[in-house]
Structures are given as C-alpha cells and as structure tokens.
Amino acid sequence: MPTAKTDPHHRAQPVGDPGFSSEAFLKTEGPHRRLVHIKPGGVFFSQGTESNCVFYLLAGRAKLTVVSKSGKEATISLLTVGDFIGEEAIAGAGGLRMATASAISACSATRIGRDEMIRVLHEQHAFSDLFLHFLLARGMRTQADLIDQLFNSSEKRLARTLLLMAEFGKPGEPETLIPAITQEALAEMIGTTRSRVSFFMNRFRKLGLIEYNGRIRVHKSLLNVVLHDRYTDGNAQKPNTNTRRPNGIRKPKTAGGPASTPRQAAPAPNQKTNG
C-alpha cells in the first residue's frame, strides 16, 4: 500500500513558519502591506473600483454601504476592530468592489495586497485558521442582519444597531460610549426616517436605556428591547405606537353626535320595489 513517502500523487502540506505571528503580520508594515489612517467619512475603497487588496481594521469603526442605480444608499454592515474589509479581493483577480467601505470614526488599518494575502493564507495555517474564523462569524452576522431587517420593527433594529456599535456580546467590556454619529446616519443604517429615529431615541432616553448629549452612551438594559421586547422591569409592556385602526373599523361616534343609520342596499337590476 503506498505511503505518503512513496505515493507520487501525495503533496506535502505546508505547516507554516514556527516563527510567524498573525498578530505581528496584521499590525506591522512589510512587503506588500502598509498602515493607513482614514478620517471620519473617508473611504477605504469605493463601489465599482478594482478589488486588489484587503484591509484589517486596527482601530475605529467603519461601515459598508451600497448605492443602487437610482441613487438610493443602504448600509449593509458595521465594522469594528479585528474585522477584515474587502476580503472578496482574494476570490479572483480583476473583480470590482460590490460596496463602499467608509470610516464612521477615525480608523487605522493595515492594507494587504491581494497576492500577499493569498500567499500567507496558503503558507501559514495559523493565519488561515484566523481568517476562516472571521469568515464564519461574518456569515452568521449577515444572516442575523437579514433576519433583523425582515422581521423586526424599526425600533428593534435601532436598538440592535446601538448595541452592535457599543460591542455588546463581544469578549471583554463593551464600549458603552459609541462613536459620534448623526440621527440621519442611524436612519440610513436601519432603513427608516430620521424623525422615527428621533422618536425612538427620545423614548430610550426617557426610559433610562441610553444617554446622549452629543455622543450616545448605551446601557445594558437596552438588551431587553432586543431580547425580550421589554423596556424596564416596572414597565414590561411595550408602548403602542400604532395609531392607525385596522381596515374596516371606524372611529366610534361621540355622545350627542349624529347617530349613523345603516345604508339600505340598492335594488338589484330588474328587481321590483314595493309601492
């Protein structure tokens, strides 16, 4: 029976350089990789440009947005420290970016050329494991985002977005003071109007779920809105914001007002009437 040594079709798998450090590779400059700094509102790359590199976010917050042919913009993902940005570049040469990556706050990142990224993935198993873990987490996050958009109210989507920006659910202590962001930007992220965001933010503040005076501080109690549809222990019932009545139900007449009389059905054609 052929063994690994005698089988001519067997290919030795690289075990990686024992001295290689994924952390050092991602945080330092070297061949085909460099550190970049992006100001708030600045872009890492734009939709439709060549996909020739991958970024690794070292500091700050960023987002991915897509613009339709009609000019409508939608935020499809929020990015934080430890995320790769533009990982689709390794799928094939000559591809174009499907989205725009821009900084929400001041960002620092490592820019890695496509060929260098592919080389390290092939040669260093530790780095491949790290990257695979990121891809799986990103896929699960994308599914959660889709479910949130399809089934949750805009109020719940806002609460979840604030919690994600405060990094609740990640290892370590959450950063309860989230980066400066406008209500217009929040409305764009969750797919609603600025007036609705303002309404919900005021409610969250009155209930003690958040604080904001220029910047937003998120309290852990906001999790109750997302997980249990509950606001506070003393006010567990969700306030009703739907003022519209179901179709077919009319507003009742007030006392002293004219009484409504049932409308007599019109006679069918060729039907004789009494008289």
N, C-alpha and C positions, 0 to 999 in steps of 0.2 A: 504493500500500500504506500503510495507516495507521501512523503512528509513535506513540511514547509521548506526543508533544505533541498529536496530532490525534485519537487514539483516545479516544472519550468513556468507554469502559469501563476505561481504564487508571487504576490508583490508585497514586499515588506512595508508595513505601515509605520509612518514616522511617529516617534514617541515624543518629539519635541525637545527643545533645548532645556536641560535642567536649570540653567541659569536665567531662563526667560521669565519675566514678570509681566503679567497682563496689566497690572496697575501702572507700572512704570511705562509700559508701551503707550497706554492711553493718556498719560498725564505729562509726557515729555515730548520734546521735538526730536526729530530724527529724519532718516531718509524717507522722503515722500510723505511726511507728516509735519504739521506745524500748528502752533497755538494761534487762535483767532479770538478777537473780542468784538462783540456785537452790542451796539447801543440799543436801548428800548425802541422798538419799532423798526429796527434794522432787520435785514433779511440774511439768512444763511444761503438760500437759493430760491429761485422763483419758478413757478409753474411754467412748463414748456421749455426750460433750459436743459442743457445736456447733463445727464446723470453720470458724473465721473468721479465722485468722492463720497465719503461717509463722514459724518461729524459725530463726535462723542461729547455730550454736554457735561462740563465740569462744574459750572456754576450758573445760577439764574433759572428763569422759566421761559419756555418758548411754546409755540403753537403751530399746528399745520392747518392751512386753510386752502380751500378750493374755490375757484371762480368759474361759474357757468358761462356759456356762450352769451347769455342775456345779461351778464354782468353781476349776477347775484352771488354773494360770497357766503361761504359756510365754513365754520371751524369744525374740523373732523377729529382733532386730537390735541390734548395738552401734554407738554413735555417737561420733564424735570431732570434734576441731576442724576446721572447714571444711565440716561437714555441715549440710544443711537438715533441719529437723524439722517434720513436719506439712505437707509440700508438697502433700498431697492436697487442701488447702483451696482451691487455685486451680481444681480440677476443676469446682466448681459451688457455688452458694450454698445454704445450708440443710442441708448434709451433716453427718453425725455422725462423730466420730473412731472409727476402727476399732481403735485401740490406745491404750495409755497410755505417754507419754514421761516418764521419770523420771531423775534425776541419780544416777550412780554415785559421782562425786566432786563437789566444789563446781564449779558451772558458771556461766559468764557467756554471755549470748546476746542477740541483737537480735530483738525481736518486731516483725514487719512485718504490718500489716493486709492482709487479703485483697485489697481493691480497690487499695491502693497497690502491692502485689506485681504484680498483673496489669497495672497502668498502666506500671510500669517495664519489665516484660517486653516489652510492645508497643512502647515508645518507644526503648529502649536496646539496640541489637544486642549490644554487648559483654557486657551483663548477661545477655541471652538465651543467648549462647554459653556463659557460665559455668554457668548453670543447666542447660542441656542436657547439658553435660559431666557435671555431678553426677548427673543422672537416668540417663544411660547407665552410669556407674560403679555407681550403686545397683542397677540391673537386673542387671548382671554379678555383683555381690556377692550378690544374692538367689539367683541361680542356683547360685553356689558354695556358699552356705549350705544350699540344698536338697540338693545332691549330697552334701555333707558329712553331713547328717542321715540320708540314705537309705542310704549305702554305707560310711561309716567307723565304726569302733568308737568307743566312748565315750572310750577313751584318746586316740585321734587327735583327736577333737572337742575334748577338753580342751586338748591341745597347740596346736591351731589357735586356740582362743579366747584362750589366753595370748599367743600371737604377735600376734593382732589387737589385743589390749589394749596390747601393747608397740609397736604400729605398725610391725612389721616389714613390709617391702615397700612402704612409702610413701617419698616423697622425703625426703632428709635422714637424720640419725642417729636410730635408734629410741630410744624412751624405755624403757630396759630395766627400770626400776623402775615397775611398774604401780600404779594407784591401789589403796588398801586395799579388799579385797573378801573376803567370807567364803566358806568352802567350800560352805555352803548355797546362796549365790548362784551360784557356779560350777556346782553340780549342777543348779540350775534352768535355767541357760543352755544346758547341753549335753544335758539330758534324761536324767539318771541320778540315783543316790543319793549322799548326802554321804559314805557310807562308801567308795564306789568312788572318788570324787574324792580322799579322804584317802589311799587305797591308791596311786593313780597319782601324787599329789603327792610322797609319800614316795619312790617309785621314781625320779621325775625328780630329786629332790634327791640321792639316793644316787649317781646316775649323773652328777652334776655339770651337769645341764641347767638347773636353776633353783636359786635360793637363796631362802629365805624365813624371816624372823623378824619376824612382824608384817605386813610387806609383802613382795611377791613380786618378785624380780629374775629376769628371763628372759635366758638365754644364747642366742646364735645357734645353738648346737649343737642346740637343740630343734627347729630346722627339719628335722633328719634324721628325726625321728619322723614328720613330716607328709609330707615329700617323698620319702623313701627307705625309710620303715619301718625305720629303723636308729637305734640308740641311741648307740653310740660306735664309733670305729674299731676298738677292740680287742674290742668285743662287738657285732658286727653283727647277730647273730641275735636276733630278738625273743623275750623270755621268754614261755613258755607259761603263761597264767593260767587256761586252761580245764581244770578238774579233772574235769569230767564225762565219762563214757565214752559213746561212741555207742550208740544203742539196739541191743539185741540182743547186746552184748558184756559178758560177766560177768567179775567180778574173779576171777583165777586162784586156785586153792586153794593154800594154803601147804603146805610139806613136812610130812608127818606127819599132815596133816588127813585127814578122811574123803574118800575118793575118790567123785566123783559118778558115778552109774550112769545110763546112758541110760534114759529112761522108755519103757515099752512102750506102743505105741499101742493104744487101746481098740478092741475089735472093732466093726465096723460093724453096724448093726441087721440081724437075720435072718441073720447070718453064723455058721456053725457053728464051734465051737472044738474043738481036739483033745482027746481023752480019753473 
